[in-house]
Amino acid sequence: MGLLTLIIALVTVLILVCAFKAHMPRGNPVVEVDVAGTPDQIARGAHLANTVCATCHTVNDEIPLSAARISCRMTQCR
């Protein structure tokens, strides 16, 4: 029984150490990025938002994005 307890304790410690290391903050600093915000970049962002995000995150193609379709799907309100 003592060996089984020791094995369980070691496995528990190993799991706790791995979980701590996985969720530990990284030491890399946040990089400041300056974006020009040209009309081409803004148009590209609008295109991406309308084609990728708005299909699920709006109701009747309303903007701003509201996540209403996702919450509706979760509650089966269609």
C-alpha positions in Angstrom: 0.0 0.0 0.0 2.9 2.4 0.6 4.2 1.9 -2.9 0.8 2.6 -4.4 0.5 5.8 -2.3 3.9 7.0 -3.4 3.1 6.4 -7.1 -0.2 8.2 -6.8 1.5 11.1 -5.1 4.3 11.3 -7.7 1.7 11.3 -10.6 -0.3 14.0 -8.8 2.8 16.2 -8.4 3.8 15.6 -12.0 0.3 16.7 -13.2 0.3 19.8 -11.0 3.8 20.8 -12.2 2.8 20.3 -15.9 -0.5 22.3 -15.4 1.4 25.1 -13.7 4.0 25.3 -16.5 1.3 25.2 -19.2 -0.6 28.1 -17.6 2.4 30.1 -16.4 2.8 33.5 -18.1 5.4 33.7 -20.7 8.4 36.1 -20.4 8.0 37.5 -24.0 7.1 41.2 -24.0 4.1 42.4 -26.0 5.3 43.9 -29.3 3.9 47.3 -30.2 2.7 47.3 -33.8 1.9 50.5 -35.7 -0.6 49.9 -38.6 -0.9 52.6 -41.2 -4.6 52.1 -41.6 -4.6 52.6 -45.3 -8.0 52.5 -47.2 -6.9 49.1 -48.7 -6.2 47.7 -45.2 -9.6 49.0 -43.9 -11.4 47.5 -46.9 -9.7 44.2 -46.4 -10.7 44.2 -42.7 -14.3 45.0 -43.6 -14.3 42.2 -46.2 -12.9 39.7 -43.7 -15.4 40.7 -41.0 -18.3 40.5 -43.4 -17.3 37.1 -44.9 -15.9 35.3 -41.9 -17.4 36.8 -38.7 -20.8 38.3 -39.7 -22.2 35.0 -41.0 -22.4 33.7 -37.4 -22.3 36.8 -35.2 -25.2 38.8 -36.5 -29.0 38.5 -36.8 -30.4 39.6 -40.2 -26.9 40.9 -41.2 -27.0 43.6 -38.5 -23.8 45.4 -37.6 -22.1 45.7 -35.1 -21.4 42.0 -34.5 -23.6 40.8 -31.7 -23.2 37.0 -31.4 -27.0 36.7 -31.4 -27.0 33.7 -33.8 -24.6 31.8 -31.6 -26.6 32.4 -28.5 -29.8 31.6 -30.4 -28.3 28.3 -31.5 -27.3 27.5 -28.0 -30.8 28.0 -26.7 -32.6 26.4 -29.7 -34.6 29.6 -30.4 -34.8 29.3 -34.2 
